[in-house]
Amino acid sequence: MAETTLKKNERQPWPSETHREGENQTPINLLLVEDDDSLAEEIVEDLRGRGYVVKRASTGPEGLEMARTGEHDLLVMDRMLPGLDGLSVLETLREQGMTMPVLVLSALSAVDDRISGLKAGGDDYLTKPFVMEELAARLEALLRRPIYGRTSMLKLGPLEMDLLERRVRREGREIDLLPREFRLLEYMMRRPNTVLTRTMLLEDVWNYRFVPRTNLVDVHIGKLRRKVDKEGDEPLIQSIRGAGFCLRVPE
């Protein structure tokens, strides 16, 4: 159980609640992967009080699946998790191009343990027990670092996507995409080597809440493929017969 030094309503507003003023006050989405229910409840309550939007997973496989969506700005992950340990989850995410800052939590405090956590892809390492103020301060530090800017750039194999400038390149070649094509490619780049069904794409890219009889997805995939996979390039966007589509990343 983490140590708590503040009572409810005693604290001052944390910078995460106001640091995005001028940007429509977009909330910070944080994923907590922690199997200790009591500790997780305390962290979630505290961070939500500081303005974060917090989701929680309690196992390694669940955390990996949720983190793969690319919907989170920050990841706080326990090192020892059921099903799949935290460092294995972290290494998998980094190998798949996920770049959100990650704070590793662990009861292991030896220097070698901290080094292994950072080498696996962690951006910071906090040992248990800790006070909530320190956890919050470390998250704020991650948000201030240039490393946070990495979330505005997706890099996957030969593809690079700048989410701020809305530009896409393949090995230096500029790819001119329409807004919907950009959103479609972003969705696929956040889920590499994953079969994406037409239903998933219609719901998540077009925001349909029903599945109309349409070839809309196939038409847009065809246009996107012709722009991304030029003659002579290794094909990245693949059709999976009877299932959907997939962005295959060369190893």
Secondary structure by P-SEA (a helix, b strand, c coil): cccccccccccccccccccccccccbbbbbbbbcccaaaaaaaaaaaaaaccbbbbbccaaaaaaaaacccccbbbbbcccccccaaaaaaaaaaaccccbbbbbcccccaaaaaaaaaacccccccccccaaaaaaaaaaaaaccccccccccccccbbbcccccccccccbbbbbcaaaaaaaaaaaacccccccaaaaaaaccccccccccaaaaaaaaaaaaaaccccccccccccccbbbbbcccc
